[in-house]
């Protein structure tokens, strides 16, 4: 049976000892996404507090 490259064994991911979750959370893409989601949630909370709905076209 052939082994796939990148799977199985220590150092298969280039010697990085961090877990997959740590790698994802530490990535710039994740930070940007989290910032965007946080901004949107804050905006929706503000709208609900002040009673201003989204503008309709």
Phi, psi and omega per residue, in radians:
X1 nan 2.304 -3.131
X2 -1.496 2.519 3.086
X3 -1.619 2.433 3.076
X4 -1.363 2.518 3.108
X5 -1.214 2.347 3.107
X6 1.689 -0.081 -3.133
X7 -2.128 2.518 3.008
X8 1.431 2.129 3.039
X9 1.664 2.731 3.135
X10 -1.248 2.459 3.086
X11 1.443 0.147 -3.129
X12 -1.192 -0.376 -3.119
X13 -1.798 0.538 3.089
X14 1.527 0.318 3.072
X15 1.469 0.109 3.126
X16 -1.382 2.140 -3.056
X17 -1.549 -0.057 3.126
X18 -1.274 2.617 3.115
X19 -1.272 2.890 -3.139
X20 -1.047 -0.716 3.133
X21 -1.082 -0.754 3.121
X22 -1.117 -0.658 3.120
X23 -1.152 -0.742 -3.129
X24 -1.174 -0.812 -3.111
X25 -1.127 -0.541 -3.120
X26 -1.472 -0.089 -3.070
X27 -1.362 2.655 3.127
X28 -1.132 -0.607 3.130
X29 -1.115 -0.758 3.133
X30 -1.115 -0.738 3.126
X31 -1.063 -0.755 3.133
X32 -1.103 -0.764 3.121
X33 -1.105 -0.780 -3.140
X34 -1.086 -0.716 3.117
X35 -1.097 -0.747 -3.139
X36 -1.122 -0.783 3.123
X37 -1.127 -0.736 3.117
X38 -1.084 -0.706 3.107
X39 -1.104 -0.772 -3.133
X40 -1.136 -0.720 3.111
X41 -1.106 -0.771 3.101
X42 -1.059 -0.706 3.121
X43 -1.108 -0.751 -3.139
X44 -1.173 -0.665 3.097
X45 -1.121 -0.768 3.120
X46 -1.069 -0.753 3.111
X47 -1.073 -0.725 -3.116
X48 -1.192 -0.614 3.140
X49 -1.205 -0.698 -3.069
X50 -1.712 0.001 3.046
X51 1.221 0.503 3.127
X52 -1.851 1.947 3.130
X53 -1.412 2.890 3.071
X54 -1.094 2.561 3.098
X55 -1.303 2.368 3.113
X56 -1.768 2.539 3.136
X57 -1.534 nan nan
